[in-house]
Amino acid sequence: MSIDHRPRRAGTADEIGRGPLSRAAAVVYRMLVLEAQLLLATLPTIGAVLLLDRDPSNLPLFVFALLPLAPALVAGVSAVRAATRSNDLAPGRYFFRAYRRDIGATLAWAAPVSLVLALLTFNLVHLDAVDSGAAVRPLLLCLAALVIVWSGHMLVLTAGFRFRTRDAARVALTQIVPRWGYSLGVLSLVLVAAFVVLVASEVVLMLFLWAFVGLLTLMARPVFHHVTKRFTDDA
């Protein structure tokens, strides 16, 4: 198992100036390109979410609709990491390259996760129709949180490493507690996303996908470092 290394393109060192204004403009440009690519990759999600009524019974369908978001986030994290190691102004190629490369590996774990979360959501929505259903709600919520956190770690491993799916699944499970800062960060981002949807709209959330990807990448730095040091030959 080895970490994914991407070579820098020769002759691009002077595309970004040395001044703070030039570098700030480059960051803004990269984020705008990233947002456009994320929106393009999540068009099926956007269309499905806009068509669904805001009814609790539609929550399982909403979860299924989020499936295209997984490969988009993986490609986004990979693109942000690659862009930070490069001085060129062509960030678009990083996203599309990572998306094509990792979509299969991402869906291999994201599709089962969507099914599990949809089933958990369905049960949570219909607990009131079951005797003593309230007693089961904390357990289902904890299971859902665990699946979400595990998925957050799988996202990092898929974006930065070339592990087999079953190996990545085991590594992600072992990282949940030791890398508790990132685990809590993933849950926090999910709660913030849910809050934005409730008080504003899904459209507002989609317009800030670039910020979520940037925060995920930033929070995942210790995870990348630890996994590289412990599980690869490139430490």
Disulfide bonds with the S-S distance in Angstrom:
none
